[in-house]
Amino acid sequence: MCASRCSNRAACCWNARSRRSACRLAARRPAGASCAARRLSLCSLIQSAVVTESGAEYGGGTRMSFSGNVKSEMCRTQVQKPCCALAELYGILLFSSAFGPQAMRIITRNERLSRRIAQLCAMQSPPLEAAFAVSAASGGRRTLLLTDKRQIAALLQAFGYDGDGFLTLHFNGWIVEEDCCRAAFLRGAFLTGGYLAEPEKMYYLELSSPHSSLMRELNVLFADMELRMKPARRKDNHLLYCKDGETIEAYLTLAGAHKAVIEFMETRVIKDVRNTINRRVNCEASNIIKAAENGSYQLEMLRRIEQAGAAAALDDKLREAMRLRMEYPDEPLAELAARAEPPISKSGLNHRLRKLVAMAERLPAADASAQKQTD
């Protein structure tokens, strides 16, 4: 069926080799290794097998934005069937800045996009023509403009629209009936309407279009593909966005950006490990500060008992708890409880110390008593 066969056969072999390599890696890893560490090692193992076509991509040479790298990779993805080529071309033009019978206009930073459009048009039978005029703009952007009415009409008819007169823009679902065509459409939509934030900073994927009804129809398609996107609006544009890392990984995987998926997964693992370490460090630091504050207050209260001469009235258990805390003021409760004779539980020692503190709080402070005696 077109759905599963359209995925690259090389990707299937690559996945099989990755699983075998991962098994060998797991066999060599100690049993106590964490899940995050195993996932990070797997990502590194897979990445070492991927040969990048450009030294500037994904970390080498002069680094582009992550979103730009993803689009460059998508432009090099192999398209196997004319139906998939049509679906990708549909996604590219549907999310362009102008899509209508008078003109089609694309504003992009991607130098490969005009060649990609020509490649997709050539795969149709008969081949479509789309002679976009390319002009440079500020900020590294370039404008691709198509004004030839005959070529525009042929493109619209290929997408199932009436090429004459006013265009009622809606989503033609028959173009993406097969799973492989849906994946190709995702790729095309991202090439002109997509943005992906740097994963080191945040997880954020969006598609934007000025057509609200179109975005509502597309969100139904995404939900059917189990891609959880949320609608929003920014000025005159309507958005479908996602901040979930797993959904972004799924989108990139379906769109064929395998190198981007690997880098995104590695970044997620590193961030997860870093966040876990930070939480533990902060928690332990907070516990240490809290324990120090509690120990300092306990010592103050125990000295009040001693200065008031109330220690002689304590029973043996409370007297021992008082002695342990005063002799070892910096030790945590667990170690302090082990020094008791016989050793007691941490909770048992804590209960005795709380009882002593409550008793001391009922006694007058030493300086207050001294002041009264002076008076």
CORKA-V108500 format. One record per residue. N is the residue number from 1. RES is the residue in one letter. SS is DSSP state (hx for helix, st for strand, lp for the rest). PSI is psi in radians with two decimals (NA if undefined). OMEGA is omega as a letter, one per 20 degrees, with the letter a starting at -180 (none if undefined). Layout:
BEGIN
N;RES;SS;PSI;OMEGA
N;RES;SS;PSI;OMEGA
END
This chain:
BEGIN
1;M;lp;2.64;a
2;C;hx;-0.50;a
3;A;hx;-1.04;a
4;S;hx;-0.47;a
5;R;hx;-0.37;a
6;C;lp;-0.41;r
7;S;lp;2.53;a
8;N;lp;2.23;r
9;R;hx;-0.60;r
10;A;hx;-0.60;r
11;A;hx;-0.63;r
12;C;hx;-0.80;r
13;C;hx;-0.69;a
14;W;hx;-0.72;r
15;N;hx;-0.70;r
16;A;hx;-0.78;r
17;R;hx;-0.66;r
18;S;hx;-0.73;r
19;R;hx;-0.72;r
20;R;hx;-0.72;r
21;S;hx;-0.67;r
22;A;hx;-0.67;r
23;C;hx;-0.78;r
24;R;hx;-0.65;r
25;L;hx;-0.75;a
26;A;hx;-0.59;a
27;A;hx;-0.54;a
28;R;hx;-0.26;a
29;R;lp;2.46;r
30;P;lp;2.70;a
31;A;lp;-0.46;a
32;G;lp;0.05;a
33;A;lp;2.48;a
34;S;lp;2.79;r
35;C;hx;-0.70;a
36;A;hx;-0.68;r
37;A;hx;-0.68;r
38;R;hx;-0.68;a
39;R;hx;-0.69;r
40;L;hx;-0.72;r
41;S;hx;-0.67;r
42;L;hx;-0.74;r
43;C;hx;-0.75;a
44;S;hx;-0.66;r
45;L;hx;-0.77;a
46;I;hx;-0.73;a
47;Q;hx;-0.58;a
48;S;hx;-0.38;r
49;A;hx;-0.16;a
50;V;lp;2.16;r
51;V;lp;2.05;a
52;T;lp;2.55;a
53;E;lp;-0.26;a
54;S;lp;2.34;a
55;G;lp;-0.33;a
56;A;lp;-0.05;a
57;E;lp;2.41;r
58;Y;lp;0.99;r
59;G;lp;-0.31;a
60;G;lp;2.57;r
61;G;lp;-2.60;r
62;T;lp;1.99;a
63;R;lp;2.21;r
64;M;lp;3.06;r
65;S;lp;2.72;r
66;F;hx;-0.71;r
67;S;hx;-0.72;r
68;G;hx;-0.68;r
69;N;hx;-0.72;r
70;V;hx;-0.75;a
71;K;hx;-0.66;r
72;S;hx;-0.72;r
73;E;hx;-0.72;a
74;M;hx;-0.61;a
75;C;hx;-0.30;r
76;R;lp;-0.01;a
77;T;lp;2.34;a
78;Q;lp;2.33;r
79;V;lp;2.17;a
80;Q;lp;-0.54;a
81;K;lp;2.62;r
82;P;hx;-0.62;a
83;C;hx;-0.66;r
84;C;hx;-0.66;r
85;A;hx;-0.71;r
86;L;hx;-0.70;a
87;A;hx;-0.72;r
88;E;hx;-0.76;r
89;L;hx;-0.67;r
90;Y;hx;-0.79;r
91;G;hx;-0.70;r
92;I;hx;-0.87;a
93;L;hx;-0.55;a
94;L;hx;-0.57;a
95;F;lp;0.23;r
96;S;lp;2.97;a
97;S;lp;-0.35;r
98;A;st;2.20;a
99;F;st;1.71;a
100;G;lp;3.12;a
101;P;lp;-0.29;a
102;Q;lp;-0.66;a
103;A;lp;2.70;r
104;M;st;2.22;a
105;R;st;2.33;r
106;I;st;2.27;r
107;I;st;2.13;a
108;T;st;2.80;r
109;R;lp;-0.10;a
110;N;lp;2.00;a
111;E;lp;-0.35;a
112;R;lp;-0.18;a
113;L;hx;-0.71;a
114;S;hx;-0.67;r
115;R;hx;-0.61;r
116;R;hx;-0.76;r
117;I;hx;-0.76;r
118;A;hx;-0.68;r
119;Q;hx;-0.77;a
120;L;hx;-0.68;r
121;C;hx;-0.66;a
122;A;hx;-0.35;a
123;M;lp;-0.15;a
124;Q;lp;2.80;a
125;S;lp;1.94;i
126;P;lp;2.79;a
127;P;lp;2.46;r
128;L;lp;2.70;r
129;E;lp;2.41;r
130;A;lp;1.39;a
131;A;lp;1.39;r
132;F;lp;2.31;r
133;A;st;2.25;a
134;V;st;2.22;r
135;S;st;2.45;a
136;A;st;2.60;r
137;A;lp;3.12;a
138;S;hx;2.77;r
139;G;hx;0.40;r
140;G;hx;0.02;r
141;R;lp;2.71;r
142;R;st;2.63;a
143;T;st;2.24;r
144;L;st;2.08;a
145;L;st;2.26;r
146;L;st;2.10;a
147;T;lp;-0.03;a
148;D;lp;1.97;a
149;K;hx;-0.64;a
150;R;hx;-0.81;r
151;Q;hx;-0.70;r
152;I;hx;-0.75;r
153;A;hx;-0.68;r
154;A;hx;-0.69;r
155;L;hx;-0.80;a
156;L;hx;-0.71;r
157;Q;hx;-0.62;r
158;A;hx;-0.53;r
159;F;lp;0.00;r
160;G;lp;0.26;r
161;Y;lp;2.76;r
162;D;lp;2.10;a
163;G;lp;-0.10;a
164;D;lp;2.50;r
165;G;lp;-2.59;a
166;F;lp;2.39;a
167;L;lp;2.09;r
168;T;lp;1.90;a
169;L;lp;2.12;r
170;H;lp;2.93;a
171;F;lp;2.13;r
172;N;lp;1.72;a
173;G;hx;-0.36;a
174;W;hx;-0.38;r
175;I;hx;-0.46;a
176;V;hx;0.67;r
177;E;lp;-0.63;a
178;E;lp;2.64;a
179;D;hx;-0.67;a
180;C;hx;-0.61;r
181;C;hx;-0.58;r
182;R;hx;-0.75;r
183;A;hx;-0.73;r
184;A;hx;-0.68;r
185;F;hx;-0.73;r
186;L;hx;-0.72;r
187;R;hx;-0.82;a
188;G;hx;-0.73;r
189;A;hx;-0.69;a
190;F;hx;-0.57;a
191;L;hx;-0.59;a
192;T;hx;-0.48;a
193;G;hx;0.08;a
194;G;st;2.73;r
195;Y;st;2.43;r
196;L;st;2.12;a
197;A;lp;2.80;r
198;E;lp;2.12;a
199;P;lp;-0.39;r
200;E;lp;-0.51;a
201;K;lp;-0.83;a
202;M;lp;2.79;r
203;Y;lp;1.95;a
204;Y;lp;2.13;r
205;L;st;2.38;r
206;E;st;2.65;r
207;L;st;2.39;a
208;S;st;2.56;r
209;S;st;2.60;r
210;P;lp;-0.06;a
211;H;lp;1.90;a
212;S;hx;-0.76;a
213;S;hx;-0.65;r
214;L;hx;-0.74;a
215;M;hx;-0.60;r
216;R;hx;-0.75;r
217;E;hx;-0.67;r
218;L;hx;-0.58;r
219;N;hx;-0.55;r
220;V;hx;-0.73;r
221;L;hx;-0.78;a
222;F;hx;-0.70;r
223;A;hx;-0.66;r
224;D;hx;-0.47;r
225;M;lp;0.12;a
226;E;lp;0.62;r
227;L;lp;1.91;a
228;R;lp;1.74;r
229;M;lp;2.58;r
230;K;st;2.45;r
231;P;st;2.63;r
232;A;st;3.07;r
233;R;st;2.39;r
234;R;st;1.85;a
235;K;lp;-2.06;a
236;D;lp;0.01;a
237;N;st;2.52;r
238;H;st;2.37;a
239;L;st;2.66;r
240;L;st;2.08;a
241;Y;st;2.87;a
242;C;st;2.40;r
243;K;lp;0.21;a
244;D;lp;2.15;a
245;G;hx;-0.72;a
246;E;hx;-0.68;r
247;T;hx;-0.69;r
248;I;hx;-0.74;r
249;E;hx;-0.75;a
250;A;hx;-0.74;r
251;Y;hx;-0.86;a
252;L;hx;-0.65;r
253;T;hx;-0.81;r
254;L;hx;-0.64;a
255;A;lp;-0.07;r
256;G;lp;0.25;r
257;A;lp;1.26;a
258;H;hx;-0.65;r
259;K;hx;-0.69;r
260;A;hx;-0.67;r
261;V;hx;-0.75;a
262;I;hx;-0.82;r
263;E;hx;-0.69;r
264;F;hx;-0.74;r
265;M;hx;-0.76;r
266;E;hx;-0.77;a
267;T;hx;-0.71;r
268;R;hx;-0.75;a
269;V;hx;-0.81;a
270;I;hx;-0.75;r
271;K;hx;-0.70;r
272;D;hx;-0.76;r
273;V;hx;-0.79;a
274;R;hx;-0.76;a
275;N;hx;-0.68;r
276;T;hx;-0.78;r
277;I;hx;-0.77;r
278;N;hx;-0.73;r
279;R;hx;-0.73;a
280;R;hx;-0.75;r
281;V;hx;-0.78;r
282;N;hx;-0.69;r
283;C;hx;-0.79;r
284;E;hx;-0.69;r
285;A;hx;-0.72;r
286;S;hx;-0.71;r
287;N;hx;-0.68;r
288;I;hx;-0.78;r
289;I;hx;-0.75;a
290;K;hx;-0.74;r
291;A;hx;-0.69;r
292;A;hx;-0.73;r
293;E;hx;-0.75;r
294;N;hx;-0.76;r
295;G;hx;-0.71;r
296;S;hx;-0.74;r
297;Y;hx;-0.70;r
298;Q;hx;-0.77;r
299;L;hx;-0.73;r
300;E;hx;-0.75;r
301;M;hx;-0.65;r
302;L;hx;-0.65;r
303;R;hx;-0.58;r
304;R;hx;-0.73;r
305;I;hx;-0.76;a
306;E;hx;-0.78;a
307;Q;hx;-0.52;r
308;A;lp;-0.07;a
309;G;lp;0.39;a
310;A;lp;-0.05;a
311;A;hx;-0.52;a
312;A;hx;-0.42;a
313;A;hx;-0.03;a
314;L;lp;2.62;r
315;D;lp;3.01;a
316;D;hx;-0.70;a
317;K;hx;-0.78;r
318;L;hx;-0.63;r
319;R;hx;-0.68;r
320;E;hx;-0.71;r
321;A;hx;-0.69;r
322;M;hx;-0.75;r
323;R;hx;-0.78;a
324;L;hx;-0.79;a
325;R;hx;-0.65;a
326;M;hx;-0.54;r
327;E;hx;-0.55;a
328;Y;lp;1.27;a
329;P;lp;-0.37;a
330;D;lp;-0.06;a
331;E;lp;2.53;r
332;P;lp;2.86;a
333;L;hx;-0.67;a
334;A;hx;-0.79;r
335;E;hx;-0.61;r
336;L;hx;-0.70;r
337;A;hx;-0.56;r
338;A;hx;-0.37;r
339;R;lp;-0.23;a
340;A;lp;2.70;r
341;E;lp;1.93;i
342;P;lp;2.83;r
343;P;lp;2.52;r
344;I;lp;3.02;r
345;S;lp;2.79;r
346;K;hx;-0.74;a
347;S;hx;-0.62;r
348;G;hx;-0.77;r
349;L;hx;-0.71;r
350;N;hx;-0.67;r
351;H;hx;-0.73;a
352;R;hx;-0.73;r
353;L;hx;-0.64;r
354;R;hx;-0.65;r
355;K;hx;-0.70;r
356;L;hx;-0.73;r
357;V;hx;-0.74;r
358;A;hx;-0.68;r
359;M;hx;-0.76;a
360;A;hx;-0.60;a
361;E;hx;-0.37;r
362;R;hx;-0.25;r
363;L;lp;2.63;r
364;P;lp;2.56;r
365;A;lp;2.62;a
366;A;hx;-0.73;a
367;D;hx;-0.55;r
368;A;hx;-0.71;r
369;S;hx;-0.73;a
370;A;hx;-0.66;r
371;Q;hx;-0.68;r
372;K;hx;-0.71;a
373;Q;hx;-0.66;a
374;T;hx;-0.72;r
375;D;lp;NA;none
END
